[in-house]
Every structure is written in C-alpha cells, then in structure tokens.
Amino acid sequence: MPQMPRLTSKLVHFRAFAALAPDDYDVIDADGRDIGRIFKARAGVPPDHTWMWTITGAIVAPDLPNHGFAATRDEAKAAFAETWRAWLASTRQRPA
C-alpha cells in the first residue's frame, strides 16, 4: 500500500520569479512541496488589502477559505499558516 505523504505545519516562504515579480512568494512545506502563494496583487483587490494568499497544494475543507487578502505580507503569511494548520487538523493528521 502506498504511503501517504507526511503533512507538516512547518512552512517556508521564498521569493518566486524575483526578476519578474519582486512581491511574489511560493509557500513550501518542510518536505519541499509547493503548497501555495503569497503575492501583492496589482488589480481587482481592495486598496487597503493588496496582499493575497492562496493555498494551491491541497483541497481545503469547504468550511475553510482557500485564499484571502491582507494589508501586509506578514498578515497574509499569518492567515495562510492559520488556514493551513486548520486544514491539517481537520484531516486528523499530526503535523511534524
């Protein structure tokens, strides 16, 4: 039987495509999987919440958001982490 990948609550952020979009970050889990993005949206967002976060590496439970907006990058990182960890808890798997 194939082993399910270990899910972890430890997140690493690093700049993606720095030359093209200096405010665009991939979110990587401790096992190196790309699970989302945090970036400064340029259009179609509230002017006081220009940072967007989105979880792309998992199907998030219907009662949890898979994206959101924040005023700062740090707030976007916190919202992403909170939602990711809530999803991990809902899957009943212990993070590493």
Helices and strands as residue ranges (DSSP letters): E 11-15, E 24-29, E 34-40, E 51-55, E 67-70, H 73-90
